Amino acid sequence: MIIDQTETPVLQQTTAIGGKAIYPSLADKRVIVTGGGSGIGEGLVEAFVAQGARVAFVDVADDASHALLARLTPGAVHEPLYRHCDLTDIAQLKSIFAEIETVLGGVDILINNAGNDDRHGIDEVTPDYWDQRLNVNLRHQFFAAQAVVPAMKRAGGGVILNFGSISWHLALPDLVLYQTCKAAIEGLTRGLARDLGREGIRVNTVVPGNVQTPRQEKWYTPEGEAEIVAAQCTDGRIQPSDVAALVLFLSSDDARMCTGHDYFIDAGWR
């Protein structure tokens, strides 16, 4: 039998250093992370920088973001870039993203991580608060994707990862607007994946469980955290680095046939 090897794609081998996977396909990739200054976003920025990617991140938390730059820049293959950006201001979003694209020379990967899970009761919601919550948690994900799609098309493809939440799958209390947005994000992912797939652009949703960050710790007592772990299938608290491990895989060429779906990193929390 004669095998035509020209039909067989050559995949770069994934290696591991210090117990963590290194994806050769992520080296030099141009990445934008929203909400990258702290929490999960900080872990994502750190992970992409460690892969040798060209990373830009946006946030409104300047002090935390500059501290992250100071920590990551020494020894980085490519110095990370930070820009202050209020994602609820779509004109500002488009302007900052255009600047980043120019500096990086394009955009290969967009991580729509930014969000805000402030608690609220149903009787507290006004029309203005409704609009503000949707702007903070949903609207910017679409317009950030819209902003990078032309560059990805010119490059022949790209990756968009939208961050959802386990909260609406569990029907957690006092989060009705946040959960409305996070449920809609999974629909956004499906629509974008369908419309952009033939352009070589993959779109998925990352659905974290309860990740141990300073922000989340302000919502839960030690007893509440123990209840979460008891409801998980595995022991331990999910860390930003655990979420980053999933994000790196989905962003890499190893996940080239993964699109239009939701990927949970929740320790089996039910």
C-alpha positions, 0 to 999 in steps of 0.5 A, spaced: 500 500 500 502 506 498 500 512 503 500 519 500 503 523 506 502 529 503 495 528 506 497 527 513 498 534 517 504 534 521 503 536 528 508 539 533 509 535 539 507 537 546 512 537 551 512 538 558 517 542 563 516 542 570 510 538 570 506 543 565 505 542 558 508 547 553 505 548 546 510 549 541 504 552 537 503 558 542 510 560 541 509 567 538 502 567 538 498 574 538 494 574 544 489 579 547 486 577 554 480 581 557 480 582 565 487 580 565 490 584 571 487 579 577 484 573 579 483 568 573 485 573 568 492 574 571 493 566 571 491 566 564 496 572 562 502 568 566 500 562 562 501 565 555 507 569 557 510 562 559 508 559 553 512 565 549 506 568 546 506 575 545 500 577 550 496 584 551 491 584 556 486 590 558 483 591 565 481 597 569 485 595 575 491 599 574 495 598 580 494 590 579 495 590 572 502 594 573 504 589 578 503 583 574 507 587 568 513 588 573 512 581 575 512 577 569 516 582 564 523 579 567 525 573 563 519 573 558 520 572 551 516 577 549 514 583 554 507 583 556 503 589 554 497 592 558 492 597 556 487 600 561 480 599 557 473 600 560 470 594 556 463 597 557 465 603 552 465 600 546 468 606 542 474 605 547 474 598 546 475 598 539 480 604 539 484 600 544 484 593 540 486 597 534 492 599 537 494 592 540 493 589 533 498 594 531 503 593 536 502 586 536 502 585 528 495 582 528 491 578 533 491 570 533 487 569 540 482 572 544 480 570 551 474 574 553 475 573 560 472 579 563 466 579 568 463 581 574 459 577 579 456 582 584 450 579 588 443 582 587 436 581 589 431 581 584 427 587 587 433 591 587 434 591 579 432 597 575 432 598 568 439 602 568 442 596 573 440 591 568 443 595 562 449 596 566 450 588 568 449 586 561 454 591 558 459 588 564 458 581 563 455 580 555 455 585 550 463 586 550 464 579 549 461 580 542 464 586 540 471 584 542 470 578 538 467 583 532 474 587 533 479 581 532 475 577 527 478 581 521 485 580 523 484 573 524 481 572 517 487 575 514 491 570 518 487 565 516 484 563 522 484 564 530 481 562 536 476 566 541 474 563 548 468 566 551 468 565 559 461 562 561 460 560 569 458 554 572 453 559 576 447 558 572 448 551 571 447 550 578 442 556 579 446 559 585 442 565 588 442 572 588 445 572 581 440 572 576 442 578 571 449 575 571 447 568 570 442 571 564 449 573 561 453 567 562 447 563 559 447 567 553 455 567 552 454 559 551 449 561 545 454 567 543 459 561 542 455 557 538 453 562 533 460 565 532 463 558 531 458 556 526 459 563 522 466 563 523 468 556 522 469 556 515 474 562 516 479 557 520 476 561 527 475 556 532 470 559 538 469 555 545 466 557 552 470 555 558 466 554 564 469 555 570 467 552 577 468 556 583 476 558 582 480 560 589 481 568 587 481 573 592 475 576 589 471 569 590 474 569 597 470 575 599 463 571 597 464 565 601 466 563 608 470 557 610 464 553 611 461 555 604 468 553 601 468 547 605 461 546 602 463 547 595 469 542 595 464 537 598 459 538 592 465 537 587 467 530 585 474 531 587 478 534 593 481 541 593 480 548 590 480 550 583 486 555 582 487 560 576 492 555 573 488 550 573 483 554 568 489 556 564 491 549 563 484 548 559 485 555 556 492 553 553 490 547 550 483 550 547 488 555 544 493 551 541 493 547 535 492 540 539 485 543 539 484 544 532 478 540 531 474 543 538 469 548 536 462 550 538 462 547 545 462 548 552 468 546 556 468 545 564 473 546 569 469 545 575 472 539 579 465 536 577 461 541 582 454 539 582 
